[in-house]
Structure formats: structure tokens, C-alpha cells
């Protein structure tokens, strides 16, 4: 999945922290759709030179955690 598509999906989830993202990747956040198989658990590495600019940007939150 390309960066922009993945970020749009992640932002739609309404996650509030990197820790919540980690739980989501482990299917530990209730009432959220399953993470697509083609979305990385570690987006900071996968998208490093493809648009990544921090967890705040990834999650769509003001604070970068």
C-alpha cells in the first residue's frame, strides 16, 4: 500500500498515540476494522523516504508521539 493511501486509512481509525497504533496492529483495539495485510506494522521504516514525517502526521494528531 502506498504511503498516502495507508495514512488516509490510519487517520480514519481515530487512533491517538503510537502505543494505540501498536495495539491496533495486534488486533487489541476493539471496534476497528482489521489492519490490511499490505499495511506495515512499522510504517516509520517502510515509508522513511516515501513521505513519512512522524507519528503525529501518520495518525493525524497534533502531538507527535
PyMOL commands that set and color helices and strands:
alter all, ss='L'
color gray80, all
select helices_A, chain A and resi 3-13+18-25+43-46+55-59
alter helices_A, ss='H'
color red, helices_A
deselect
rebuild
show_as cartoon
